[in-house]
Amino acid sequence: MKGNHRWLRQMPKLGYLLMIGTAMNAEAGFLGFGGDSWKEEALQPDGAKIVVERNVARKGRHEIGQRPAIGNQSLAFAMPGTGERVKWEDTYSEDVEGGNFSPMLLGVLQGKAYVLTSPTGCLAYNKWGRPNPPYVVFRYEGKEWKRIALADLPAEFKMPNLIISSPDDEVEKSGARFITAEMVGRMNQGFGQAEYKAILREAIKNAGGNCGEMVRTSDGGWIGIGWFRDQPSREACLKYCAFRKVDAKYCPCDSIFERK
């Protein structure tokens, strides 16, 4: 009987712990910390639709009351014609404190698959070479994804066909787990920037928005390029690169002083 009393006394505590655990699990699922997935139709230039399985997981530092950025994400689909299972992935990078890209388009043409993305945030924009227009494009070759020039993306691809901004939030608001091509189009409405309304092929003004040019250090940090431009000579600039531990391949001194 005493044992039973001890068990009864522990029940409120156990119930409280179970309640906390349930609430934490519910919050993790709701906020996407454990990953979120859905299916999305990607409209092709010929009117066909490819069903894409999307998965995102939020990860990393964030302000109190705010959600972390998307850290890991993937696009999986079957290649039309062959049925080959193909997967494109973007994983968390410490140097950009999150994922690198916002996928905008998945297209297949003449047996080749393409993914067009926009770098996510200023660190990623600098990491990927400050592209203008602000896109990073991949093509599936030899069982792997390789970066290609925007000029090598077939001209037939003219419009984004994936949810661009906070896709997991848009899916949650829709209340659906299968997002049609028409729904994707509606979710992408409202962008003010031309580069998100259509796939641009020519350079634009202020492609990086307010993202200042930065230089990457060997320890994964970033320094504004103004510190290097302010040096009185190429030699002083090279010394500053060494002082700030900037690897030779990232040191901007040659390009800066060639222009002077």
C-alpha positions as CSV (number, residue, x, y, z in Angstrom):
1,M,0.0,0.0,0.0
2,K,2.9,2.4,0.8
3,G,4.3,1.7,-2.7
4,N,1.0,2.5,-4.2
5,H,0.9,5.8,-2.3
6,R,4.4,6.7,-3.6
7,W,3.3,6.0,-7.1
8,L,0.1,8.1,-6.7
9,R,2.2,11.0,-5.3
10,Q,4.5,10.8,-8.4
11,M,1.6,10.9,-10.9
12,P,1.1,14.7,-10.9
13,K,4.8,15.1,-11.5
14,L,4.8,12.6,-14.3
15,G,1.7,14.1,-15.8
16,Y,3.4,17.5,-15.8
17,L,6.5,16.1,-17.5
18,L,4.4,14.3,-20.1
19,M,2.5,17.5,-20.7
20,I,5.8,19.5,-21.3
21,G,7.1,16.8,-23.6
22,T,3.9,16.8,-25.6
23,A,3.9,20.6,-25.9
24,M,7.5,20.6,-27.0
25,N,6.9,18.0,-29.7
26,A,3.8,19.9,-30.9
27,E,5.8,23.1,-31.0
28,A,8.7,21.5,-32.9
29,G,6.3,20.1,-35.5
30,F,4.4,23.4,-35.8
31,L,7.5,25.5,-36.1
32,G,9.2,23.1,-38.5
33,F,12.3,22.4,-36.3
34,G,11.9,18.7,-37.0
35,G,11.4,19.3,-40.7
36,D,8.3,19.8,-42.8
37,S,7.4,18.2,-46.1
38,W,4.7,18.4,-48.9
39,K,4.2,17.9,-52.6
40,E,4.2,20.7,-55.1
41,E,3.5,20.9,-58.8
42,A,6.2,22.5,-61.0
43,L,4.7,23.8,-64.2
44,Q,6.9,23.1,-67.3
45,P,7.1,25.3,-70.4
46,D,5.1,22.7,-72.4
47,G,2.3,22.7,-69.9
48,A,3.3,19.4,-68.2
49,K,3.6,19.3,-64.4
50,I,6.3,17.6,-62.4
51,V,5.3,16.6,-58.8
52,V,8.1,17.7,-56.5
53,E,8.5,16.5,-52.9
54,R,9.8,19.4,-50.9
55,N,11.3,19.2,-47.4
56,V,12.6,22.0,-45.2
57,A,14.0,22.1,-41.7
58,R,14.7,25.3,-39.9
59,K,17.9,25.5,-38.0
60,G,20.4,27.9,-36.4
61,R,20.6,31.1,-34.2
62,H,17.6,33.4,-34.2
63,E,16.1,36.2,-32.2
64,I,13.7,35.4,-29.3
65,G,10.2,35.1,-30.7
66,Q,11.4,34.5,-34.2
67,R,11.8,31.3,-36.2
68,P,15.2,30.1,-37.3
69,A,16.1,30.4,-41.0
70,I,15.7,27.4,-43.3
71,G,18.8,25.3,-42.7
72,N,18.3,22.1,-44.7
73,Q,16.0,21.6,-47.7
74,S,15.5,19.2,-50.6
75,L,13.6,18.8,-53.8
76,A,12.9,15.2,-55.0
77,F,11.2,14.1,-58.2
78,A,11.0,11.4,-60.8
79,M,12.7,12.3,-64.2
80,P,10.0,12.4,-66.9
81,G,10.6,9.6,-69.4
82,T,13.0,7.5,-67.3
83,G,11.4,7.6,-63.8
84,E,14.9,8.0,-62.3
85,R,14.6,9.3,-58.7
86,V,16.5,12.6,-58.5
87,K,17.1,14.7,-55.4
88,W,18.6,18.2,-55.1
89,E,19.7,19.3,-51.6
90,D,20.8,22.5,-49.8
91,T,22.3,22.0,-46.3
92,Y,23.1,24.3,-43.4
93,S,26.3,26.3,-43.8
94,E,28.0,27.9,-40.8
95,D,29.5,30.6,-43.0
96,V,26.1,31.9,-44.0
97,E,24.3,30.8,-40.8
98,G,21.6,28.9,-42.6
99,G,20.8,27.4,-45.9
100,N,22.4,28.9,-49.1
101,F,19.4,29.2,-51.5
102,S,15.8,29.9,-52.1
103,P,14.7,27.5,-54.9
104,M,12.7,29.3,-57.6
105,L,12.4,26.8,-60.5
106,L,12.7,23.1,-61.2
107,G,12.6,22.3,-64.9
108,V,13.3,19.3,-67.1
109,L,14.0,19.8,-70.8
110,Q,15.3,17.3,-73.3
111,G,16.2,14.9,-70.6
112,K,18.2,17.4,-68.5
113,A,17.1,18.7,-65.1
114,Y,17.7,22.2,-63.9
115,V,17.2,24.0,-60.6
116,L,17.4,27.8,-60.4
117,T,17.8,29.4,-57.0
118,S,18.4,32.8,-55.5
119,P,21.1,33.1,-52.7
120,T,19.4,33.6,-49.3
121,G,20.7,36.7,-47.5
122,C,23.7,38.9,-47.9
123,L,26.3,36.3,-46.7
124,A,25.1,33.7,-49.3
125,Y,25.0,36.4,-52.0
126,N,28.6,37.2,-51.4
127,K,29.6,33.6,-51.0
128,W,28.2,32.7,-54.4
129,G,30.0,35.5,-56.2
130,R,27.4,38.3,-56.1
131,P,25.6,37.0,-59.3
132,N,23.7,39.5,-61.4
133,P,20.9,38.7,-62.0
134,P,20.9,37.2,-58.5
135,Y,20.6,33.6,-59.5
136,V,22.6,30.4,-58.9
137,V,21.7,27.7,-61.4
138,F,22.4,23.9,-61.3
139,R,22.1,21.2,-63.9
140,Y,21.9,17.5,-63.2
141,E,24.8,15.8,-64.9
142,G,26.3,12.3,-64.4
143,K,24.3,11.6,-61.3
144,E,25.2,14.9,-59.6
145,W,24.2,18.6,-59.6
146,K,26.7,21.0,-61.1
147,R,26.6,24.8,-61.1
148,I,26.2,26.3,-64.6
149,A,26.1,29.8,-66.0
150,L,22.7,31.4,-66.3
151,A,23.3,31.6,-70.0
152,D,23.2,27.8,-70.1
153,L,19.7,27.6,-68.6
154,P,17.4,27.0,-71.6
155,A,15.5,30.1,-72.8
156,E,12.3,28.2,-72.5
157,F,12.3,28.6,-68.7
158,K,10.8,32.1,-68.2
159,M,8.9,32.0,-65.0
160,P,9.5,30.7,-61.4
161,N,7.5,27.5,-60.8
162,L,8.2,26.8,-57.1
163,I,7.1,28.6,-53.9
164,I,9.9,31.1,-53.4
165,S,9.6,32.8,-50.0
166,S,9.1,30.8,-46.7
167,P,7.5,27.9,-48.5
168,D,6.7,26.0,-45.3
169,D,4.8,29.0,-44.0
170,E,2.9,29.3,-47.2
171,V,2.0,25.6,-47.2
172,E,0.9,25.8,-43.5
173,K,-1.4,28.8,-44.3
174,S,-2.9,27.0,-47.2
175,G,-3.9,24.0,-45.1
176,A,-3.0,21.6,-47.9
177,R,-0.2,19.2,-48.4
178,F,-0.5,19.0,-52.2
179,I,0.2,22.4,-53.7
180,T,-1.0,22.7,-57.3
181,A,0.8,24.8,-59.9
182,E,-2.1,27.3,-59.7
183,M,-1.6,27.7,-56.0
184,V,2.2,28.2,-56.5
185,G,1.4,31.0,-58.9
186,R,-0.9,32.7,-56.3
187,M,1.7,32.3,-53.5
188,N,4.4,34.0,-55.6
189,Q,2.3,37.0,-56.3
190,G,3.1,40.3,-54.6
191,F,6.9,40.4,-55.1
192,G,8.1,43.9,-55.9
193,Q,11.5,42.8,-57.3
194,A,11.5,42.0,-61.0
195,E,13.9,39.1,-60.5
196,Y,11.2,37.2,-58.7
197,K,8.4,37.9,-61.1
198,A,10.2,36.4,-64.0
199,I,13.5,34.8,-64.8
200,L,15.7,37.6,-66.0
201,R,18.6,37.2,-68.4
202,E,20.2,40.6,-68.3
203,A,22.1,42.3,-65.5
204,I,20.0,44.7,-63.3
205,K,20.8,47.6,-61.1
206,N,21.2,46.9,-57.4
207,A,21.1,43.2,-57.9
208,G,22.1,42.5,-54.3
209,G,19.7,45.0,-52.8
210,N,21.4,46.4,-49.7
211,C,24.0,43.7,-49.6
212,G,27.4,45.3,-49.4
213,E,30.4,43.5,-50.9
214,M,32.2,41.4,-48.4
215,V,35.4,39.3,-48.3
216,R,35.5,35.9,-46.6
217,T,38.2,35.1,-44.0
218,S,39.8,31.7,-43.5
219,D,38.0,31.2,-40.2
220,G,34.6,31.6,-41.9
221,G,34.0,35.2,-41.1
222,W,33.3,38.1,-43.4
223,I,34.8,41.7,-43.8
224,G,33.5,44.6,-45.8
225,I,35.5,45.2,-48.9
226,G,35.9,48.9,-48.0
227,W,38.6,48.0,-45.5
228,F,40.7,46.7,-48.5
229,R,39.9,49.5,-50.8
230,D,41.0,52.1,-48.2
231,Q,44.6,50.7,-48.2
232,P,47.1,53.1,-49.8
233,S,48.8,50.5,-52.0
234,R,48.6,46.9,-53.2
235,E,51.3,45.9,-50.8
236,A,49.5,47.4,-47.9
237,C,46.3,45.7,-49.0
238,L,48.1,42.3,-49.2
239,K,49.4,42.8,-45.7
240,Y,45.9,43.6,-44.5
241,C,44.7,40.3,-46.1
242,A,47.4,38.4,-44.2
243,F,46.5,40.3,-40.9
244,R,42.8,39.5,-41.3
245,K,43.6,35.9,-42.3
246,V,42.1,36.2,-45.8
247,D,43.1,33.3,-48.0
248,A,44.9,34.3,-51.2
249,K,41.9,33.1,-53.4
250,Y,39.6,35.5,-51.6
251,C,42.0,38.4,-51.2
252,P,40.6,41.2,-53.4
253,C,43.8,43.3,-53.6
254,D,44.8,42.5,-57.2
255,S,41.4,43.3,-58.6
256,I,41.1,46.5,-56.6
257,F,44.5,47.9,-57.6
258,E,44.2,46.8,-61.2
259,R,41.2,49.1,-61.5
260,K,43.1,52.1,-59.9
